[in-house]
Each structure stands twice: as C-alpha cells, then as structure tokens.
Amino acid sequence: MTTGLGTRGSGLTQPTEPGLGARASGLTGGFDVQRIRADFPILRRQVHGHPLVYLDNAATTQKPQAVLDALTRYYTEQNANVHRGVHLLSEIATQAYDGARSTVRRFFNAASDREIIFTRNATESINLVAQAFARPTLQAGDEVLISAMEHHSNIVPWQLVCAERGAHLRVAPIDDRGELILEEFERRLGDRTRLVAITHMSNALGTVNPVADIIRLAHARGVPVLIDGSQAAYHMPVDVQALGADFYAATGHKLYGPTGIGILYGRAALLEAMPPFLGGGDMIASVTFEKSTWNVLPYKFEAGTPHIEGAIGLGAAIDYIQSVGLEAASAHEQALLTYGTEMLESIPGVRMIGTARRKASILSFVMEDVHPHDIGTIVDREGVAIRTGHHCAQPVMERFGVPATARASLAMYNTRGELDALGAALRKVHEVFG
Amino acid sequence: MSGLNELYQEVILDHNKRPRNFRTIEQASHHAEGHNPLCGDRLSLYVQVAGDRIDDVAFQGSGCAISKASASLMTDAVKGQTVEAAQALFERFHQMVTTPPDQPVENMGKLSVLAGVREFPVRVKCASLCWHTLKAALERKEETTTE
C-alpha cells in the first residue's frame, strides 16, 4: 500500500531502500532492471540501426506487456458500453471500468472511489477544476497562486478563468537551483488567494516540491490546493490523504498506461459542491426539457461514453507498477539520476539546468555553442531518444535565460548503460560541431 | 552518419558560427517576426526595399544551427534581388526542402546545402522559418509561425 513518501522529509535524495548505493550493475537493492526491461516489448526495437535508448519518459513512458494484454483482452472478450446494458458484456465492461477506478483509488490512497474522476489527461483534470471549481467562485480581485516552474497546462487554465472573472494570477518565484522559494510563496498567500495550483514535480527541472508544507501553509489560511502530479505519480508513492491535497491531477500515459486517460482526485465535499464540467449522457440522474439533475460522484463529472479501454489499461499499468514496487523503482531511478548527473557534468561544455536538492528523474541540460535541437537530432541518429525544446514550460526557460534545453528523463526500465550511450552520443555532438 | 554529414555540412556549420547579416536595420522598410512554436525559436527579419529591389536584409534571433545557417544563407541570396525574384526563390526553396529525400531536386547553388533536411522531417521547419518570415515581411505581415 502507498505510504507518505510523497510528503516532505521522506528524503528522495537520501537512500530509503537498502542497496540504493549499489551502482555496479543493473541491480539496485534487488531491483532486477533486466527482468523489468523484458516486460516492455518496445525496448527490443532498433532505431537508426542502434538499440533504442528511450530517455523521453517525462513526455510519455513505454507500456509493459501486461497493459497491452489488458487492452487486447478488453476488445477481444469484454467490449461493451458501461453503466447501461443489462447484458453480460456490459456488466463485465462496467466491472472492469469501475474496478480500474478502485485500483487508482488505492494507488493514491484516496478515501473513496467517488473521489476518482477519469478524464482525458492531467490537462483536462486541471481544466475541470478551473471551470467547475474556480470559475463559479472567483470574484474580481481574487487571486490564484501558482509557481514559476509550472507546465503550461497549470498556467493557461488559470489565465483563462482569471481573465473571465477579473481575478489575478500570482506566481511564486524559484531560485537558481530551480527550487521554490517557500518564503516568497508564503508571502503571496494573501486574503484574496482562493486557490493554490502547484506541481508536485517539475517536468523541465526535476524539482520535487515540498507539497505537504505548501498544503499546510495554504490550509492555514483556508486556501484549497490543487497538485499537478503528472510527473510525480510514476516516480514516488503518493498518498493524497497524508498530503492533505484537495485536488490531485495525474495522467495515465506517464504511469506506463495508455494515452487519453487522465485522473482527477478531488475531496468528495468539494466535488459534491461543484457544478458539472461537461454535460451529456451518464452524468445525469434525470433529464426533462425543464430541468436535469446530476448523477452521483464520480459519474457527475464523466459525461458521455468514457475511455473504457484507457481506464482498464491504466488499471493494468498500476497493477504492474505495484508488482515491481514503486519505492524500489524510485530508488533505482534515483541512483541513475546521480550517475547521469555526474556523467553529464564530466562532459566539457555541458551545464545542468535544474539542480534542486530534492529532484527526481530529470536531466535537463544545455551545451555550449550547440542548440538543444541539434543535440536532439544527432543523438537520435545514435538511437537515443531525448526531448529538446521548452518542454511546455516557457517561463522556466526564461527564468534560466535559455531558449530551450535538452532533457533526458528516466523511468524504471532505464540502465546505466543507456546513460553511457547518451554520453557517447553527446561526444558525437562535439565531433560534429568541432 | 551519412544523413548527419549531409545535414551538418561545413557550409552550414560555418554560417551557424559566423552568421552573415546578423544585425538589425534601423528604420527598415519591412520587418517581421518569425516563430517556431515547436522549439521556441524566434527570428527578427529586417528588409530594406528601394523601388522593387531588396537593398539590404538582416536578421537577429536565437535558433538551432539549421535555422541560423538557413537565415544567414537566405540573406546572402536575396540581397540585391528584386522582390519578385526573392518570392520566386522562396517557392523554389520550399519545393526543394519538401521534396521526398529519394527524389532529385534542382540545384540552388549555395542554398542546396539545406537539401539535407529532407532526411529529417521535423527539421524542415527550422530551415524554412526564415523564408516564411521573409515572405511575411514582404507582404507586410508582422508575425508568422511555421505552423
């Protein structure tokens, strides 16, 4: 079961598992990375004549066979619409769909399945809160507080509602390491703050925010908090009750599940009080031309035929993560992060962007005189997939005075050998650019 | 490596390192901002047109080697040309970089070094950003994107 590792003081940079320091092989504290790799069919393929080295996990993770099997099984044996028919298949599909919800609930340790809403992605989860929670309550002059390290998806939805309601978007700054300046955050928590929306972990920098502290500070002033857990959820156990989060947004495709399925956790009392986000079938209790009434949670927020296959695939993905053990995977990734950081820093002209004391799985860097885009193209020809660009976090790029960065991001199946392949590919960049 | 050598030819690396006409033109008769949302590249292009002739052209901005070299080569290619000739050159360049890599392309002199981007579909926009920006400037549109 999940523990409160997502809370402050759990020390992501500290060994939490025996054997974290064991770096000599793919084995980390009994973590058999080769066995894990065998579960991911795509990792066997070649790219430009080289074995695929997939280091773009912060964009999306690869899928284990168990997820692919669950999707095939659904369409070959179970396909029917949910919450409708009295026939057997509809019953099976409904059970599988709502069963996946229970799996998600346990994974995040929510109190009830009613608090788990399926969406398309984390972006939609945040927009749901912006439209159904913030929009009806914000008054002119009110404030929404975010941080300077947010992904565009945790900036733009607030800009939209703030502009409409005459409210203001306030931004808590970060320091040169890419850490949130907590005092500055606290200073911006004022009488008019109606909501805090902040990332658990930065996609561009890897910074892990002290979200338990943030929530405590906000709650002390009666301000609810939305946490964007898109990046954190697949790197560390998250316990929404221990954190005290009011809303927690995550996405399935970064949890080794399919695309098109997102998660919104919301405290039942808040969700109950909110109007629907989208109208249509499934979200109603009754409909007449005069008036419609809403279905109970979570269905009130799930209009139309949902992404049944996506939810089932996500459930299978979470089962897979649990079978591996998220804490063991996290310790493995943390050891790789240390190894990768040292490796990159040893390459002349490389500068790390994002050096927070608590960070996870993200190696964002720039190279002197070489644009990240050129780095990306050259390493791709060596079979190494990394992301280059602004990572949907243009304000972060501006904060660090770079137009873009190159970013290698880790998942449970990555190895030290793959980081060495990245290092070799980067030396090729030096060769090309002299 | 053959595709890479094709892409990062000496001429391109040289223009990336020492871009020609990399400056602003005060009071330029035409100006436009180019933007590639994919990578965040921005390019400011200044054109001085007298009569129907491009007297001077210059650019500033940040971008990858391909976009910078392409802009540098473009400014050399269109300076002194008529507006009409520059627009025709845009069409020919566009044709060259969008022709599938297994098909022959016309020789465009120095600009031919950019034919290598055809092997790298996501980089075609890097090479064309400056040309789209030039077209926008000449048509007096202030902003353009590669989208």
Interface residues (C-beta under 8 A of the other chain):
Chain A: D369 V370 H371 P372 H373 D374 T377 I378 R381 T388 G389 H390 Q394 M397 P403 A404 V432 F433 G434
Chain B: M1 G3 L4 L7 Y8 L13 K17 L38 C39 G40 D41 R42 S62 G63 C64 A65 I66 K68 F120 R123 C126
